[in-house]
Amino acid sequence: MPMNVNLTPYLEKMVREKVNSGLYTSASEVIREALRLMDEQDSIRKARTDLLRQEIQSGIESGAATVWNPDVIKNAGRKRSKK
């Protein structure tokens, strides 16, 4: 299915430079690679978001938060380090 796409002058220049560099043989190849990379980034972003949601859910399921005193924890650590 043929598709026409309008690019900003900056993006058009970028595509032309990529083709002129010899890394790509055509503008279509540059665009395909850009879309493939965008799809990869979307997948990575989704995986990170899913992991974050799992971590949040684990925290919620771990129970109520407890109040803690940093001085108590420091003192306990100091006692352990003296042994």
N, CA, C and O atoms as a GROMACS GRO file, in nm:
protein
  332
    1MET      N    1   0.084  -0.117   0.000
    1MET     CA    2   0.000   0.000   0.000
    1MET      C    3   0.090   0.124   0.000
    1MET      O    4   0.153   0.152   0.101
    2PRO      N    5   0.096   0.197  -0.108
    2PRO     CA    6   0.178   0.318  -0.114
    2PRO      C    7   0.125   0.424  -0.017
    2PRO      O    8   0.006   0.434   0.009
    3MET      N    9   0.219   0.501   0.036
    3MET     CA   10   0.182   0.604   0.132
    3MET      C   11   0.269   0.726   0.110
    3MET      O   12   0.391   0.715   0.094
    4ASN      N   13   0.208   0.840   0.110
    4ASN     CA   14   0.283   0.966   0.102
    4ASN      C   15   0.289   1.026   0.241
    4ASN      O   16   0.191   1.028   0.315
    5VAL      N   17   0.407   1.075   0.276
    5VAL     CA   18   0.427   1.133   0.409
    5VAL      C   19   0.493   1.269   0.392
    5VAL      O   20   0.588   1.284   0.316
    6ASN      N   21   0.442   1.367   0.464
    6ASN     CA   22   0.503   1.500   0.464
    6ASN      C   23   0.594   1.512   0.585
    6ASN      O   24   0.553   1.486   0.698
    7LEU      N   25   0.717   1.553   0.561
    7LEU     CA   26   0.814   1.571   0.668
    7LEU      C   27   0.847   1.718   0.683
    7LEU      O   28   0.838   1.796   0.588
    8THR      N   29   0.886   1.755   0.802
    8THR     CA   30   0.936   1.890   0.823
    8THR      C   31   1.068   1.903   0.747
    8THR      O   32   1.133   1.802   0.717
    9PRO      N   33   1.109   2.025   0.717
    9PRO     CA   34   1.238   2.042   0.648
    9PRO      C   35   1.354   1.977   0.724
    9PRO      O   36   1.444   1.918   0.664
   10TYR      N   37   1.351   1.986   0.855
   10TYR     CA   38   1.457   1.925   0.936
   10TYR      C   39   1.461   1.774   0.917
   10TYR      O   40   1.568   1.717   0.895
   11LEU      N   41   1.344   1.708   0.924
   11LEU     CA   42   1.340   1.564   0.909
   11LEU      C   43   1.376   1.521   0.767
   11LEU      O   44   1.442   1.420   0.746
   12GLU      N   45   1.331   1.599   0.669
   12GLU     CA   46   1.365   1.569   0.530
   12GLU      C   47   1.516   1.575   0.510
   12GLU      O   48   1.574   1.489   0.443
   13LYS      N   49   1.579   1.677   0.568
   13LYS     CA   50   1.725   1.691   0.559
   13LYS      C   51   1.793   1.572   0.626
   13LYS      O   52   1.890   1.518   0.573
   14MET      N   53   1.741   1.531   0.739
   14MET     CA   54   1.799   1.418   0.810
   14MET      C   55   1.791   1.290   0.725
   14MET      O   56   1.888   1.215   0.716
   15VAL      N   57   1.677   1.267   0.664
   15VAL     CA   58   1.660   1.149   0.579
   15VAL      C   59   1.758   1.155   0.462
   15VAL      O   60   1.824   1.056   0.432
   16ARG      N   61   1.768   1.270   0.397
   16ARG     CA   62   1.860   1.285   0.284
   16ARG      C   63   2.005   1.260   0.328
   16ARG      O   64   2.081   1.195   0.256
   17GLU      N   65   2.042   1.311   0.444
   17GLU     CA   66   2.179   1.292   0.494
   17GLU      C   67   2.207   1.144   0.521
   17GLU      O   68   2.317   1.096   0.494
   18LYS      N   69   2.109   1.073   0.573
   18LYS     CA   70   2.127   0.929   0.598
   18LYS      C   71   2.147   0.854   0.468
   18LYS      O   72   2.234   0.767   0.459
   19VAL      N   73   2.069   0.887   0.367
   19VAL     CA   74   2.084   0.821   0.237
   19VAL      C   75   2.219   0.859   0.176
   19VAL      O   76   2.291   0.772   0.125
   20ASN      N   77   2.254   0.987   0.181
   20ASN     CA   78   2.382   1.033   0.123
   20ASN      C   79   2.503   0.975   0.194
   20ASN      O   80   2.611   0.965   0.136
   21SER      N   81   2.486   0.938   0.321
   21SER     CA   82   2.598   0.880   0.396
   21SER      C   83   2.633   0.740   0.346
   21SER      O   84   2.742   0.690   0.373
   22GLY      N   85   2.540   0.678   0.275
   22GLY     CA   86   2.563   0.543   0.226
   22GLY      C   87   2.515   0.436   0.321
   22GLY      O   88   2.519   0.317   0.288
   23LEU      N   89   2.468   0.476   0.439
   23LEU     CA   90   2.418   0.378   0.535
   23LEU      C   91   2.285   0.318   0.490
   23LEU      O   92   2.251   0.205   0.525
   24TYR      N   93   2.212   0.394   0.412
   24TYR     CA   94   2.081   0.351   0.363
   24TYR      C   95   2.076   0.374   0.213
   24TYR      O   96   2.140   0.466   0.161
   25THR      N   97   2.000   0.290   0.144
   25THR     CA   98   1.994   0.303  -0.002
   25THR      C   99   1.878   0.389  -0.049
   25THR      O  100   1.876   0.432  -0.164
   26SER      N  101   1.782   0.415   0.039
   26SER     CA  102   1.667   0.495  -0.002
   26SER      C  103   1.603   0.562   0.120
   26SER      O  104   1.628   0.524   0.234
   27ALA      N  105   1.520   0.661   0.091
   27ALA     CA  106   1.445   0.729   0.197
   27ALA      C  107   1.351   0.630   0.266
   27ALA      O  108   1.331   0.635   0.387
   28SER      N  109   1.293   0.540   0.187
   28SER     CA  110   1.202   0.441   0.244
   28SER      C  111   1.274   0.353   0.346
   28SER      O  112   1.217   0.318   0.450
   29GLU      N  113   1.397   0.318   0.317
   29GLU     CA  114   1.475   0.235   0.410
   29GLU      C  115   1.501   0.311   0.540
   29GLU      O  116   1.495   0.252   0.648
   30VAL      N  117   1.529   0.439   0.530
   30VAL     CA  118   1.551   0.522   0.650
   30VAL      C  119   1.424   0.526   0.735
   30VAL      O  120   1.429   0.508   0.856
   31ILE      N  121   1.311   0.548   0.670
   31ILE     CA  122   1.184   0.558   0.742
   31ILE      C  123   1.148   0.424   0.806
   31ILE      O  124   1.101   0.421   0.919
   32ARG      N  125   1.170   0.314   0.733
   32ARG     CA  126   1.141   0.181   0.790
   32ARG      C  127   1.225   0.156   0.914
   32ARG      O  128   1.176   0.105   1.015
   33GLU      N  129   1.353   0.192   0.906
   33GLU     CA  130   1.442   0.173   1.021
   33GLU      C  131   1.397   0.261   1.138
   33GLU      O  132   1.398   0.216   1.252
   34ALA      N  133   1.359   0.384   1.109
   34ALA     CA  134   1.313   0.474   1.216
   34ALA      C  135   1.187   0.418   1.282
   34ALA      O  136   1.174   0.424   1.404
   35LEU      N  137   1.096   0.365   1.202
   35LEU     CA  138   0.972   0.309   1.258
   35LEU      C  139   1.001   0.182   1.338
   35LEU      O  140   0.938   0.157   1.440
   36ARG      N  141   1.097   0.101   1.290
   36ARG     CA  142   1.135  -0.019   1.364
   36ARG      C  143   1.192   0.019   1.501
   36ARG      O  144   1.160  -0.043   1.602
   37LEU      N  145   1.279   0.121   1.502
   37LEU     CA  146   1.337   0.167   1.628
   37LEU      C  147   1.231   0.225   1.722
   37LEU      O  148   1.236   0.205   1.843
   38MET      N  149   1.135   0.297   1.665
   38MET     CA  150   1.026   0.352   1.745
   38MET      C  151   0.944   0.240   1.807
   38MET      O  152   0.906   0.247   1.923
   39ASP      N  153   0.918   0.135   1.729
   39ASP     CA  154   0.843   0.020   1.780
   39ASP      C  155   0.921  -0.048   1.892
   39ASP      O  156   0.862  -0.090   1.993
   40GLU      N  157   1.051  -0.060   1.875
   40GLU     CA  158   1.136  -0.119   1.979
   40GLU      C  159   1.131  -0.036   2.107
   40GLU      O  160   1.119  -0.090   2.217
   41GLN      N  161   1.141   0.096   2.093
   41GLN     CA  162   1.134   0.184   2.210
   41GLN      C  163   0.998   0.175   2.278
   41GLN      O  164   0.991   0.177   2.401
   42ASP      N  165   0.891   0.164   2.200
   42ASP     CA  166   0.757   0.148   2.258
   42ASP      C  167   0.749   0.019   2.338
   42ASP      O  168   0.689   0.016   2.446
   43SER      N  169   0.809  -0.089   2.287
   43SER     CA  170   0.808  -0.217   2.358
   43SER      C  171   0.886  -0.208   2.488
   43SER      O  172   0.844  -0.262   2.591
   44ILE      N  173   1.000  -0.140   2.484
   44ILE     CA  174   1.080  -0.123   2.606
   44ILE      C  175   1.003  -0.040   2.708
   44ILE      O  176   1.001  -0.073   2.826
   45ARG      N  177   0.940   0.068   2.662
   45ARG     CA  178   0.862   0.154   2.751
   45ARG      C  179   0.748   0.076   2.815
   45ARG      O  180   0.721   0.091   2.934
   46LYS      N  181   0.680  -0.007   2.736
   46LYS     CA  182   0.570  -0.087   2.788
   46LYS      C  183   0.620  -0.187   2.892
   46LYS      O  184   0.557  -0.205   2.996
   47ALA      N  185   0.734  -0.252   2.864
   47ALA     CA  186   0.790  -0.348   2.959
   47ALA      C  187   0.826  -0.279   3.090
   47ALA      O  188   0.801  -0.333   3.198
   48ARG      N  189   0.885  -0.160   3.082
   48ARG     CA  190   0.921  -0.086   3.204
   48ARG      C  191   0.796  -0.046   3.282
   48ARG      O  192   0.792  -0.054   3.405
   49THR      N  193   0.693  -0.002   3.210
   49THR     CA  194   0.568   0.038   3.274
   49THR      C  195   0.503  -0.082   3.341
   49THR      O  196   0.453  -0.072   3.453
   50ASP      N  197   0.502  -0.196   3.272
   50ASP     CA  198   0.444  -0.318   3.329
   50ASP      C  199   0.519  -0.360   3.455
   50ASP      O  200   0.458  -0.397   3.555
   51LEU      N  201   0.653  -0.353   3.450
   51LEU     CA  202   0.733  -0.388   3.567
   51LEU      C  203   0.705  -0.293   3.683
   51LEU      O  204   0.692  -0.337   3.797
   52LEU      N  205   0.695  -0.166   3.654
   52LEU     CA  206   0.665  -0.068   3.758
   52LEU      C  207   0.529  -0.096   3.821
   52LEU      O  208   0.513  -0.089   3.943
   53ARG      N  209   0.430  -0.129   3.738
   53ARG     CA  210   0.298  -0.162   3.792
   53ARG      C  211   0.302  -0.285   3.881
   53ARG      O  212   0.236  -0.290   3.984
   54GLN      N  213   0.383  -0.386   3.840
   54GLN     CA  214   0.397  -0.506   3.922
   54GLN      C  215   0.462  -0.473   4.056
   54GLN      O  216   0.419  -0.522   4.160
   55GLU      N  217   0.564  -0.388   4.052
   55GLU     CA  218   0.632  -0.349   4.176
   55GLU      C  219   0.538  -0.271   4.268
   55GLU      O  220   0.538  -0.291   4.389
   56ILE      N  221   0.459  -0.183   4.210
   56ILE     CA  222   0.362  -0.108   4.290
   56ILE      C  223   0.262  -0.203   4.353
   56ILE      O  224   0.230  -0.191   4.471
   57GLN      N  225   0.211  -0.298   4.273
   57GLN     CA  226   0.114  -0.396   4.326
   57GLN      C  227   0.177  -0.479   4.436
   57GLN      O  228   0.112  -0.507   4.537
   58SER      N  229   0.302  -0.520   4.419
   58SER     CA  230   0.371  -0.596   4.524
   58SER      C  231   0.380  -0.515   4.652
   58SER      O  232   0.362  -0.567   4.762
   59GLY      N  233   0.409  -0.386   4.638
   59GLY     CA  234   0.416  -0.300   4.755
   59GLY      C  235   0.282  -0.288   4.824
   59GLY      O  236   0.274  -0.289   4.947
   60ILE      N  237   0.176  -0.276   4.745
   60ILE     CA  238   0.042  -0.265   4.802
   60ILE      C  239   0.007  -0.394   4.877
   60ILE      O  240  -0.051  -0.390   4.985
   61GLU      N  241   0.042  -0.508   4.817
   61GLU     CA  242   0.008  -0.637   4.876
   61GLU      C  243   0.097  -0.674   4.993
   61GLU      O  244   0.067  -0.769   5.066
   62SER      N  245   0.206  -0.603   5.013
   62SER     CA  246   0.299  -0.637   5.121
   62SER      C  247   0.246  -0.597   5.259
   62SER      O  248   0.304  -0.635   5.361
   63GLY      N  249   0.140  -0.525   5.262
   63GLY     CA  250   0.080  -0.488   5.390
   63GLY      C  251   0.094  -0.341   5.420
   63GLY      O  252   0.145  -0.262   5.340
   64ALA      N  253   0.046  -0.308   5.535
   64ALA     CA  254   0.048  -0.168   5.577
   64ALA      C  255   0.190  -0.122   5.603
   64ALA      O  256   0.276  -0.199   5.644
   65ALA      N  257   0.212   0.005   5.579
   65ALA     CA  258   0.343   0.063   5.607
   65ALA      C  259   0.366   0.069   5.756
   65ALA      O  260   0.272   0.085   5.834
   66THR      N  261   0.490   0.057   5.795
   66THR     CA  262   0.524   0.068   5.937
   66THR      C  263   0.606   0.193   5.959
   66THR      O  264   0.685   0.233   5.873
   67VAL      N  265   0.587   0.253   6.073
   67VAL     CA  266   0.663   0.372   6.108
   67VAL      C  267   0.802   0.326   6.153
   67VAL      O  268   0.814   0.230   6.229
   68TRP      N  269   0.903   0.393   6.106
   68TRP     CA  270   1.038   0.357   6.146
   68TRP      C  271   1.114   0.482   6.185
   68TRP      O  272   1.087   0.592   6.138
   69ASN      N  273   1.210   0.461   6.271
   69ASN     CA  274   1.290   0.570   6.323
   69ASN      C  275   1.433   0.550   6.273
   69ASN      O  276   1.496   0.450   6.308
   70PRO      N  277   1.484   0.641   6.194
   70PRO     CA  278   1.619   0.622   6.141
   70PRO      C  279   1.726   0.613   6.249
   70PRO      O  280   1.827   0.546   6.230
   71ASP      N  281   1.705   0.679   6.362
   71ASP     CA  282   1.804   0.672   6.471
   71ASP      C  283   1.813   0.531   6.527
   71ASP      O  284   1.922   0.484   6.560
   72VAL      N  285   1.699   0.463   6.538
   72VAL     CA  286   1.699   0.325   6.588
   72VAL      C  287   1.776   0.236   6.492
   72VAL      O  288   1.855   0.151   6.534
   73ILE      N  289   1.754   0.255   6.365
   73ILE     CA  290   1.823   0.172   6.265
   73ILE      C  291   1.973   0.202   6.266
   73ILE      O  292   2.054   0.110   6.256
   74LYS      N  293   2.010   0.328   6.277
   74LYS     CA  294   2.152   0.364   6.283
   74LYS      C  295   2.218   0.301   6.405
   74LYS      O  296   2.327   0.246   6.396
   75ASN      N  297   2.151   0.310   6.519
   75ASN     CA  298   2.208   0.253   6.642
   75ASN      C  299   2.224   0.102   6.631
   75ASN      O  300   2.324   0.047   6.676
   76ALA      N  301   2.125   0.035   6.570
   76ALA     CA  302   2.134  -0.110   6.552
   76ALA      C  303   2.253  -0.144   6.461
   76ALA      O  304   2.324  -0.241   6.485
   77GLY      N  305   2.272  -0.066   6.358
   77GLY     CA  306   2.386  -0.088   6.268
   77GLY      C  307   2.518  -0.063   6.338
   77GLY      O  308   2.614  -0.137   6.317
   78ARG      N  309   2.523   0.038   6.420
   78ARG     CA  310   2.647   0.067   6.494
   78ARG      C  311   2.679  -0.046   6.592
   78ARG      O  312   2.795  -0.084   6.607
   79LYS      N  313   2.577  -0.101   6.658
   79LYS     CA  314   2.599  -0.212   6.750
   79LYS      C  315   2.652  -0.333   6.676
   79LYS      O  316   2.742  -0.402   6.726
   80ARG      N  317   2.599  -0.360   6.558
   80ARG     CA  318   2.644  -0.475   6.479
   80ARG      C  319   2.790  -0.454   6.432
   80ARG      O  320   2.869  -0.549   6.431
   81SER      N  321   2.824  -0.332   6.395
   81SER     CA  322   2.959  -0.309   6.344
   81SER      C  323   3.064  -0.315   6.455
   81SER      O  324   3.182  -0.336   6.426
   82LYS      N  325   3.024  -0.297   6.582
   82LYS     CA  326   3.118  -0.305   6.694
   82LYS      C  327   3.153  -0.450   6.728
   82LYS      O  328   3.256  -0.476   6.791
   83LYS      N  329   3.070  -0.542   6.686
   83LYS     CA  330   3.095  -0.684   6.721
   83LYS      C  331   3.208  -0.742   6.643
   83LYS      O  332   3.242  -0.859   6.660
   0.00000   0.00000   0.00000
